[in-house]
């Protein structure tokens, strides 16, 4: 087993990557290597039975040989924490070293900052070079790096002046700097430890063996490790054997004794030199350590200075006495657009000043040189950059004591200037907007309640200039409406809205709606008050209340109208029944009983009066239709005044003056009656409570071109003028302009709705007339109603024919009111007709279907259950299209005579009606249908009561009634 293990050790091959790094490792000939690391490794390899195979590589790629498995071990590897993560390193350090800057003999460089603008030589991928590059970049120093393969090339380049400076390892330089005309500087950096390194995969055993042997070597002062170190250090050019000693040694064969003596002396001298060398080495080490410490402090100081210089956030330049810029930082590069190399020691600061500012800049510089106290410490200038663009900068200038240098910091305030200009423009626009806002705006100091600012609208509303508002107490113009105190009392209020008053310069007040909002301006608490004039809004609100009241009145009228429509239907049916029975009673009344006739006639008069009352109710409620015909106005006046006299107080005197009784107008008598009642009622209210005189006049007027202006430009022609005058309070011009407006009234709500005169005005306009008013406050009022007279030759319609036409045709009578259907049947039978009566529309339709050919006429009520009169008529027309139909109704707003005629109805009769009206309508429809008149029978209007007419035939009735 032992022999097998020994055999394995003899056969172990170790591939070693070696760099040419004299005196640590050097390649003298192919296949044969020397140096500190090589000698130590060979010593260990002999003990471990390794077969070493050296593979040349370069400093910059020696670790690549481990990564690619081309080497098992590399020499003089730089140890670092980063490298220790990826590779296996020996725990024992072979030797420590560092980099040092060297120059040619003609230069004197003391600080790393003085490398600015110089060329620096270094090995490719050298750890010292990497550290130097990083430091140069951090300090923002501009220099040129030139790479070489060997340190001797760097020394040669320095000697020949090809480069300004060079980074060289301290051990190499210690041994070889005497061979070249170079000198060291105090700039040292990047101390490193050089060790053996192997790959992590499979390299641990090799590293462990090397560490074991190195540990033994370092414990033994006489080991090869220390001998090799002594040889390296003793090989310095400072140690050399004297030439005379070499001659003496050559004569050793002649003088052995002398040789021995000389050998003894030589050993003594070597020991002395060696001791001196150790002392020098220790001294050199201390010096190097001191230099490194000083260099580190210098570097730290320079880094702090450079950090401050570069990271102030402002551009900084240092200016020579001749105005040349010597140093700039990176911020100035950004500001100017130039590179440092183009500026430093090449450009004057005056080249950056804009032409318009140059004279001022020179003047300030001269004042600074003269020590003037008036020179500003900072100023604004326009700086011209590389692209010709100008920037506004704030410049602060100071001097560096004892140097004659000037330091200047420049802050680019172009954006701020633009922002300030934008702010000024924004404030200008905002001010313009605020001045054009419809609302008034004030800013009030929350501490003393004085006005700080106001817009033009606020000033215009008050009636003074804006500047006159500033400084005034807000309560001088604003109040809550309840008192004169400023409404902003609570300092902790939030935004709120309220109504108030704005006091104008002329002492008037304007109702306003305002909003108060706390704001802070420059750290001062203020109140922002905005307000608008709400006078129109208040007026609109008042009008809204009036309109709501009018709407309520209109809704009441609509309700009255709906009620009136229902009442009219039922009431007219009842009147129709009463009038029918009265007509029949007159026919049956005993001839000798004349008083009975008078009573029955009185019933008919009352029914007709009730009929007119119903029409007035429907007209008032807009439910009735206007019926224009030739009428006399005088009877209407008599009836209205008769009604008024019974209701007027004793303080009111009525006068009437009628100069014409027979002139007619085309009018609806019921509506004219309503107009007169409204005018008289208005006059009575005007004289309340003191009383007075109400005068009603009726006369004719002729309006011509000559006098039409006196009648407010009424069209020329002949008119009937109805005048109503009172001795009341009269009206102002403003009231007169609005008296015909709907719902306008000057009376208490309990006395008027504001509709009387409006309704009267509407009625007269619909008649083609005109209402004129004349009034004066305190002297009463007069209303003139002008209605066009009926043209000459037109006669009053005869409402009372002497005879009632009858007939013998067959009639189908349909009415859901049983009593009314009975009286209608009796009246028709008295007139000689054969009547089939039914109170159900459905039954009527069935009767007609079965006997369609025997009926000559159908009389139907409009409003019936299950089927209306219109629907029944349409069904009858489908069976027999040519049959005449008479439609009767007490009231129905959905049907009119025009609509009924459009669907084929022959006649449309409004209830209540008497025998005469019913008989005339039936006879006319039948005659128009047949074109024959020989069947006509007439029942004359009775002159006295017969004894007994019930059961007599039609002719007997005539003889009994009229004595024929």
Helices and strands as residue ranges (DSSP letters): H 2-10, E 12-18, E 26-29, E 32-34, H 36-48, E 50-56, G 59-61, H 62-67, E 73-79, H 81-86, E 87-89, E 95-104, G 112-115, E 119-123, H 127-138, E 144-148, H 151-159, E 165-169, H 170-176, G 177-179, E 182-199, H 204-219, H 224-234, H 243-250, H 256-310, E 315-319, E 325-328, H 330-336, H 340-343, G 349-351, H 355-369, E 378-384, E 390-400, E 405-412, H 414-436, E 440-445, E 451-454, H 456-462, H 466-469, G 474-476, E 478-479, E 496-503, E 509-521, E 524-533, H 535-588, H 594-620, E 629-632, H 634-645, E 652-658, E 664-667, H 669-686, E 692-703, G 708-711, E 717-726, H 733-736, H 756-766, E 770-775, E 781-788, E 803-806, E 810-814, H 818-830, E 834-838, H 841-850, E 857-861, H 869-879, E 884-889, H 897-902, E 907-910, H 915-930, E 937-940, H 954-962
